[in-house]
Amino acid sequence: MTTTKKLRLGPLPTTTTVKLTFTCPASLKADLDRYAALHAQTYGESVDAVTLIPHMLEAFMAGDRGFKKRL
């Protein structure tokens, strides 16, 4: 029997969006695609890397104590 651990990035909320374009290394894109596949498997909701990126950045910034101290 296998148990699935929850991912650090949980189910995605519904939000208002603004379009932003950025460039990343091919290896990062491949990792993002793999994470998206694992996220879909874990939460049963198909999602692509482009959808995950803003949520990942938001989680990163929320956990950055140095950034929070300067707000």
Buried (B, 14 or more C-beta within 10 A) or exposed (E): EEEEEEEEBEEBEEEEEEEEEEEEEEEEEEEBEEBBBEBBEBBEEEBEBEBBBBBBEEEEEEEEEEEEEEE
